[in-house]
Structures are given as C-alpha cells and as structure tokens.
Amino acid sequence: MAVPSISFDNYALFPSIVTAGRVRDAMPVITQGDPPIPTFSAFLSEAMGNTVATDYESKASGIDLLLGGEQDLHSILIAQQKAETLLNLTVQIRNKMVESYQEVMRMQI
C-alpha cells in the first residue's frame, strides 16, 4: 500500500512563520471577509433556541392532531420524545455548568 506524500508547499497558510521565522507571529489574522468566530454564549443561546423550537413544534403538532388535523400519530410521538430528550439534555448541561461554577468558587487562592 502506497502512502501519499505530504507537501508543505502551500506557505500561504503560514506566511508569518515563513517570512518572520517566529512562531508567535503565526496567529491567524481575521479579515473583514472571514465569518465571525462563534462564542460559547452564542452556542448556548442557539442550543436553547433549538430546544424551545423543538418543544413548540411537538406541542403544536399534538394540538393539531387533537383539533382533527391530518397528522401521523407516529411522527407526533417521535417529535414529543425528541423534545423531551432535548429538554433533559439541556437540564443536564445546566446542572454540570452550575456544578463547575460551584467547584471553581470553592477553590482556594
């Protein structure tokens, strides 16, 4: 089995290392065209939004079925189970974050 060779000819990825020869200059430079780097708080906000939206969709489909809508019972039960699982995951993540915060607060300086 032949192993493909690795080429380091693309110095455009690390221009500061090649030109300056210093590793500390190798930090990526964000230009105006680059997408913003997501923060942890943005990740949590998006996760909470997804949890709330999934819960809303499952409740709306259940109400639609009760009002005589054309819904498949299996898909409603799957949506409700998905919403319940996401809520349990969200609660567990919150509990771990609170526990971590409390542990940091107990540390001696």
N, C-alpha and C positions, 0 to 999 in steps of 0.2 A: 504494500500500500504506500503510495507516494504521499509525502507530507508537503502541502503547498508552502511556498516560501513567503515570508513576511517582509514587506518592503516598507521602509521608513522614508520614502522619497517625498512624501507629502509634508513638507515643512511648514505649509500654510497653517496647519493646526496648532503649531507651537512656534510662532515667529519670534517671541521674545527669548526663548531658550536658545534658538539658533543664532540670533543676532547678538544678544547680550551675554549669553552663556551663563545666566543666573537663573536658578530655579524659582526664586521668589518673584520674578517678573512674569511667571507663567500663568498667573491668574487670568481667567477668561474676562475679556472686556465686553461689556454689554453695550451694544449699539442700539440705535433707535429702531431698527428693523427687527430686533430679536423679541420673542414673546416674553412677557414678564415671568419671573420665577415665582411659582406658587408658594405661598407661605403655609405654615401649619394651620393657622387660624382660618385661612381660606379653604383648606382641605376639610377642616371640621365643619365649617359652615355649609359646604357643598354636601357633605355626608348627612348632616341634619336635614337639609333641604330635600335630599333624596328619600330619607326616611319618612318625612312628613308627606311628601308627594305620593309615595307608595301606600301609606296608610289612607290617605284621602281617596286614592283610586280604588282601593279594595272596598272601602265603605260605600263609595258611590256606585260601584258595580253591584254590591249587595242590596242597596236601596232600589236600584233599577230593577233587579230581579223581583223584589217584593212588590213593586208597582206594576208588574206584568211585562217588563221589557224582555227582549229576545236575547237573554244571556245564557251561556253554557254554565251549568252548575259546577262542573269540574274546574273551569277556569276561575270562577269566583272563589272556590275553596283554596286553590293554589295561590291566588293573589292575597287572600287573607293570611295564609300561612307564611307567605313571603314577608308581608308587613309585620307579622308577629316576630319572625326571626330577626328582621332588621331592627325592630324596637329592642329586643333582647340584646342584640349586639351593641346597640347604642348605649344601653344602660350599663353593660359590662365595661365598655370603653370609658364611660364616665366614672364608674367606680374605680377603675385602675388609675385614672388620672388623679382623682381625689386622693387615693392611697399613696401615689407617688408624691404628690404635693405635701401630704402629711409627713411622709418619710423625710423629705428634704427639710421641712420645718423642724424636725426632731434632731437634725444633725448638729453636732457641737462645732463651734468655730474655734 
